[in-house]
């Protein structure tokens, strides 16, 4: 081989090494999908990566107007990025269906951001949550079993568990 051919091969090898190194340094693999069956369609999503917010960043609540089957109830959203993104969807009127005899769920018109998600915690009765893998809203009428990083608490509805459990329709509006 002549020296020109050797130089060309060396440049090609160097370029290949740079490309492989760059590919190895980037994470483009999807997150593993959630496999629990759902009463609604089990859509999957790779959560958006982002820095976690501190609890003090989520202390400012935003009041919202909620009606369950035409009955007004007190409610508020926390100040998380997902809750602020949810507020941009308002007003909403959604049909609810039961899921696992613990929560009422409904599909949202689009997915919410999951960046800056708070540390996971087990949901409590009255929590208004977003389940990222399926892109749905969940209203808990019983306490959840455990914390799940894919379940983001958006806020809380102050209503009797029986009203929450039997609700077929929820209307959510920004408070004036």
URRANOR-V466807 format. One record per helix or strand of 3 or more residues. SS is the DSSP state (alpha for helix, beta for strand). FROM is the first residue (numbers start at 1). TO is the last residue. If there is no record, write none. Layout:
# URRANOR-V466807
ss:SS from:FROM to:TO
ss:SS from:FROM to:TO
This chain:
# URRANOR-V466807
ss:alpha from:3 to:25
ss:alpha from:55 to:58
ss:beta from:62 to:68
ss:beta from:71 to:77
ss:alpha from:81 to:87
ss:beta from:92 to:95
ss:beta from:97 to:99
ss:beta from:103 to:107
ss:beta from:127 to:131
ss:beta from:136 to:140
ss:beta from:151 to:158
ss:alpha from:161 to:166
ss:beta from:169 to:174
